[in-house]
Amino acid sequence: TLCILSHQSWSKTAEEKKEFESYVYTLVLTLMDTEKEPFDDLVFLMSGCWLTGYYSLAEELGFSLYRHCRKKYAEDSTETANIRYRIGVMYDNWEKEETAAQWFRLAYHGYKNCKHPQPYYYAVICHKYGKIFRYEKKYEEAEQVLLDAQSYLSRELKKDPAAADIG
């Protein structure tokens, strides 16, 4: 639905974009009222809004999801770390490296403290965390983070080869 509605979004008038944003808000509220929390759907919707040029809407949805995760889950939960990571990716794509670095750092430290981190996602978050050091021209630290992620992923996959399917 998002793809159909956003078709040729760059040529839409301001009024059409406002109408689309109104539709997205309604969709989000409807999803949040369902019995099964559609966390993945909302994260996908946030990314879709970003990719179709609705930056402020994506940013607002990201922050709403972040507040929701902090309230519903722990500060160091996979859900909270995931949304921090996604917000970091948005800012990274927007070429706001300093802001992206803050979110990647929050995601890394939050996910590192999770009770049961999924090895693949931990490695992905470590990759982005390593980017922070590249932004700061600290290449040895960046390489160390990536090597740590690789050894962690390798060690965890030896324990549970089925975890590779998620990746």
Secondary structure by P-SEA (a helix, b strand, c coil): cccccccccccccaaaaaaaaaaaaaaaaaaaaccccaaaaaaaaaaaaaaacaaaaaaaaaaaaaaaaaaacccccaaaaaaaaaaaaaaaaacaaaaaaaaaaaaaaaaaacccccaaaaaaaaaaaaaaaaaacaaaaaaaaaaaaaaaaaaaaaacccccccc
